Amino acid sequence: MILLIFNGYFRSGTTIFFRIISESNRETPVFYEPLTPDLFNQLTALEKQNIRLHGFHPWKCYKDFLNLEQLEIFKQIHKNICKIFANYGDNVPIDLSEVVDLFEFFNNLDKNVILQPNRCHFILSQLANKYKCTFIHIIRNPVDVWIGQTLEPLVLWGIKRAKLIYNFKNTFIGRYVLTKYLPNRKWVNGFAISENFSLMKDKFKLKYSYSLDPLDKMLVVWTYCNYHAFKQAEECDKGMVVYYEQVTKEPEKWFKIMSDFSGVNFDLKYAKILKPRITKDEKLKKHFVERLERLGLIDMVNEFYPPERWFG
């Protein structure tokens, strides 16, 4: 039975909380990003690659908690879902019917489970109502999400120039790289920015051009994912939204709130895993707000995370 779905857009703190939830509930299987298209490649990837990126190996949960027969059944379900989203390159459901077999699989396991799916922004209330579970959706400010999708992976892979820019991101040069240089690089497409943009453009009949730069595309995706998750939490008593900046600053307060709400343990002794990274830069924020205004997204953003609250 599914107890909790802990969801969020990429680079919003979901992997950190996967680790905290796993450590806090060692007898309960916690599954990491089950909709990831290359999940089964990750299962066979070198462990040191995952440790470099995440600090641990999150994908090993599947081998730890599923036997070979279950893993084979899950693999076939996963393969079928990837076919549904083949035109987009990422598995982001707009309706539960598109991925229901996967969640039926987890719900029918002979033990309670917790899921950290990342890609369920649009179906959270459907999941909560069908499986009588709770959901928590975490939101992080878009400045740090963008940094997390572009600079941080390069730093973790040991690119010295990226580390230098990262350390000086609050300077003129850092801002230039983040707002001018990186948005004009065709190779910037980590975390399925273009794939998710294309899916949302089609599904929501958005009139944006495919030629938008990667930062604009990310802001469209960030806004739509978080806005729809936020609205579902507002309308569903089984859902809640938390904010990365608040949780990392006041873990004692928010761990208790999340534990009381979900019935799942968020053990405060693992709060040390949290490494708050909040780029408090008003000039960067101004640039992001101007882009959101130009894209016609600022009213949506003001509903779920007004810019004056981004840095806590």
N, C-alpha and C positions, 0 to 999 in steps of 0.2 A: 504493500500500500504506500502511496506517495504521501509523505508528511508535509513537505515544504518544497517550494520552488523558489530558489534565490536567483534572480535574474538581473541583468543590466547590460547596457551597451558596452562594446569593447573598450577596454582600458578605463573602466569605471570602478575598479576594485573587486570585481567578481572572483578573480583567481585568488587574491588574498583571502577573501571570505570563504572560498572553497576550502582552503587550507585550514582556516580557523574552525569552520563547521566540522571538517573531518577530524581534526584533533580533539574537538570538544565532544564528539559523538562517535567514539572509536568502535562501538558495537553496531553502529548503523551505517550501511553502505551509502556513500555520497558519490554521485556520478558526475563527472566533469564534461560539460559541453557535448552532450550526446548527439546533437544535430550537426556537429562539425563535419564538413564534407570529407576531409582527409583523416578522419578519426583513426581508421585502421592503418594508415601509414604512420600515424603518430605512435600507435601501439608497438610498432617495430622500429621506430627511430632510435638512434643512439641515446641512451639515458643522459649522457653528458650534454647533449644539445638542449634537452628540456631543462636540465638543471641550470644551464647558463642563462636561459631565457626566463625561467620561472623561479629558480632557486630550489626546485624539487621536481619530481616527475608526476604530474597530475594524472596522466593517462593510465597509469598502472592500476587505478581503481577497478578497471574493467576485468583485468586478469585476477585481481585480488578477490573480487566478489562474485564473478560469474564463472560457472563451470564451462567446460568445452562445448557441451550441447547448447547451453544458454547463449554462449558467445556466438555460436554459429547461427542460431535463430535471430539474434540481434543483428548480426552482420547482414542477413538477407533483408530484414526490415529496413535497415539503414541504407542498403543499396537501392531499394525501391523508392525511398524518399529522395535520394540523390537524383534519381531519374526524373521525378516530378519537377525538380528545380534546376534541371540540367541547363536550361537556357540562361539562367542567372548566375550559376557558379557558387551559390551559397544557399543554405536551407533555412530561409526565414519565412515561417508560415504566417499567412494572413487570417486563416481559419483553421480551427483544430482538426477538421476533417482531413486536411492535407498530411497530418503527421500523427493521427490518432493511434495507429498501430504501434508506434514507438512508445507512446505513453501507456497504452494498454499493457505492453510488455513489462514495463517497469512496475506498474500498479499491480500486476498479477504475480510478481515474484513472492516467494513465501516468507518475506520479511519486510519490515518498514524501510523505505528508502527516502533519500533527499536528493534533489536534482539541482544542478547549477547549469542551466542550458544556454544562457546568453541570448539566444535568438527568439525568445518567446514574447517579445514586447506586445504583440497584437492579440495574443490568445490567452493572456494570464487569467482573466476572469472566466473564460470558458474552461480552462484547466481546473481552477479552484472550484467551480460549480460542479463539474463532472466527477472529480475525484475527492471532493470534500476536503481539500487540502488548503493550506494558506500559501500566499506568495508575498515575497518581499522584493521590491525593485529598487536598485541603487542608482542614483544619478550623480554624475561628477561634472564640474564646470567644463565647457568645451575647449577652453585654452589648454588645460592639462590633458584632456582627451586627445587633442591634436598632437601635443608634444609626445604623449604616450604612444601614439600610432606612427610617429615619424622619427623623432630624435632618439627616444629611449631605446628602441630595439637596436639601433646602430651603436649606441653606447655599450649595450650589453654584449654586442658581438665584437667589441674591442676596437671600433673605429676611432682613432685618436682625435681626428678633426671634429667628429660628432660630439665627443666628450667635451672638447674645448668649447664648442658652441653651446652645449647644454649647460655648462658651468657659467656661461655669460649670457644666458637667454634673456635676462632683464636689461641688457644693454642695447645700444643702437644696432650693433652687428647681429646680436641674437634675434632681435625683433625682425630685422631685415630677412634673415634666413627663414624664420618661421612664417612670415606673412608675404614675402615676395619670392624668395628663391625656391623653397620647397613646393609652394603651390604651382610653380611653373615647371616642375620636373615630372616627366611622364612616368618615371619608375616609382613615383609615390602612389602606392595603392595597397599598402599593408592593411590588414583587417577588412578586406573585401569592401573598400569604400565604393568603388565603381560598380561592383556587382549589386550591392545593397541599394545604391542610388537608382540603378536601372530597374530593379524590382519595384521600388516604391514609386518611381515615375510611372510605371505601367499600372500598378495596382490601384494607385490613388489618382490616376489621370492628371498627374502634375505636368505643367506646361514648361518646365525648365528645359534648357537645351542640354544635350549630351556633352556639349563642349565646355560645360562649366569646369573650372579648375578643381583639383582634388580637395582643397579646403572648403570651397562652396558646397561640393557634393557631400563632404563629411558633415557640414552644418545642417544640410537638408536631412540627412539620415539621422543624425543625433537628435534633431528636433522632433521628427516624426516618431522615432522609437520611444523617446522619453515622454512625449506628450500623450501618446496613446496608452502607455503603461500607467502614467499618472492619472488619466481620466478613469481608467478601469479601477484603480485603487480607490478613487473617490466614490465610485458607484458600487463597489463590492466590499462587504464587511470582512471578507477573508483576505483582503490585500492591503498592503501599506507601502509607502515610498520612504526611503531614507536617503540622506545626502552624504556623499563621501567626505566632504569637508567637515560636516558636523560629527560624523561617526569617528573619524580619525582624531578629532580634537577632544571629544568627550566620550571615549569608549565605555567608561563605567556606566554612564547614563544610557547610552544607546544599546549596549549589549543586553542590559536588563529589559529595555523596551522591546527589543526584538525577541528575546527569550520568552517574555510574558505573552507577546502577541502570537508567536508561532508554536509554542510548546516545545521548541527545539533548543537545546542548550547552546548558548554562546558564552563559553567559559572565559572570564576576564583574564585569566592567567595567560591566555594566548593573544591578548591585545598587543603584546610586544612584537608580534608579526607585522602589525600595521606600521607602515613607514610613510607618514603623511608627506605628500609632495604637492604643495599648493603654490603655484606661481602667482604671487601677488604683484601684478604689474598692471597699472591702470591704463597705460598706453596700449598694451596688448588687448586688454578688455575692450577698449574703445574701438580698436580695429575690428574685433569680432562682432561687436554690437552693430557697427556700420554695415558689415556684411549681412548680418541677420536682417537689418532694416531693408537693405537693397533686395534681398531675397523674399521679402514679405513674410518673414517668419517671426518677427519680434513679438507680435501679439500672442502667438502660441507659447513662446519662450517665457513671456511674462506671467503666464498662467502657472507653469510648473517650476520655473527656476529663474526669477528676475535677476538680471545682471548684478544688481547691487548686493546680492547674496552669494555670488559665485565663489568668493575667496574667504567666506566665513566671517 
